[in-house]
Amino acid sequence: MKSSESDTLSPTDRELLEKVHEVINGKEPPILLGPEGGHIQMPPALFHILTQATRALLSGQSVQILSQGEEFTTQAAANFLGCSRPFLVNLLESGEIPFHFVGTHRRVALKDLQAYRRQRDQDRKASLARLTRIADDEDFEEDSMGGDED
């Protein structure tokens, strides 16, 4: 499913989405009803996707659902990570993110981009925590030495 940011919901679509939102926020998990009256409880994975997509659409965001096997061009991969294409190519060439060639063009798997982003975010959090500890230790040393107070 793909919806561009320029798409706006019609009043009818918005009303239907609001009804879907009410149903998925109820106490009981929704049930899928087949054309011949058969029904099954919605699988949790599908329920999670539907919940996220509904909330995003109601808040005016666009929604895309991609499979783990999806492959990106280097420009699309750079956009996904929020970096420049040359920076991404350096990450690929240094081996930080796996890729393969299709002809002469590099392709990067979504799962590899997600793994890199997860690791990058963990590294950033760890660095921030380390810097915070260092700053706190320095503040403690200043306070215990009778440093100037503001």
C-alpha positions, 0 to 999 in steps of 0.5 A, spaced: 500 500 500 502 506 498 499 513 499 503 519 497 503 526 502 499 530 496 493 525 497 488 527 502 483 523 505 476 524 502 471 526 507 468 519 506 475 515 507 476 519 513 469 517 516 471 510 514 478 510 517 475 513 524 470 507 524 476 502 523 480 506 528 474 505 533 474 498 532 481 496 532 482 500 539 476 496 542 477 491 547 476 485 543 481 483 537 477 485 530 475 479 526 476 478 519 469 476 515 470 473 509 465 473 503 461 467 504 460 468 512 467 465 514 470 469 520 477 468 523 480 473 528 485 477 525 493 475 526 497 479 531 502 481 526 496 484 521 493 487 527 499 491 528 500 493 521 493 495 521 493 499 527 500 503 525 497 504 518 490 507 520 493 512 526 498 514 520 493 516 515 488 519 520 494 524 522 495 526 515 502 521 514 503 517 508 504 510 508 508 505 505 508 497 506 515 494 504 517 487 504 523 485 508 526 483 501 525 489 498 531 492 495 533 500 494 537 504 489 543 507 493 539 514 492 533 511 496 537 507 501 540 514 502 534 517 503 531 512 508 537 513 512 537 520 512 544 521 509 547 523 502 548 518 497 556 519 497 556 518 504 552 511 503 556 509 498 562 510 502 558 505 508 557 500 502 564 500 500 567 500 507 563 493 508 558 497 513 552 495 510 552 489 505 550 490 498 550 487 491 550 489 484 545 489 479 549 490 472 553 496 474 548 499 479 548 497 487 542 495 491 541 494 498 536 490 502 531 493 506 533 488 512 540 491 511 539 498 512 534 497 518 540 493 521 545 498 520 540 504 522 538 500 529 546 499 530 547 506 529 542 508 533 544 504 539 551 507 538 549 514 538 545 512 545 551 509 548 555 515 546 550 520 549 550 516 555 558 516 556 558 523 555 553 525 560 556 520 565 563 524 563 559 531 564 556 529 570 563 526 573 566 533 571 560 537 575 561 533 581 569 534 581 567 542 580 562 542 586 567 538 591 573 542 589 569 548 591 568 551 584 564 557 582 557 557 583 553 561 578 
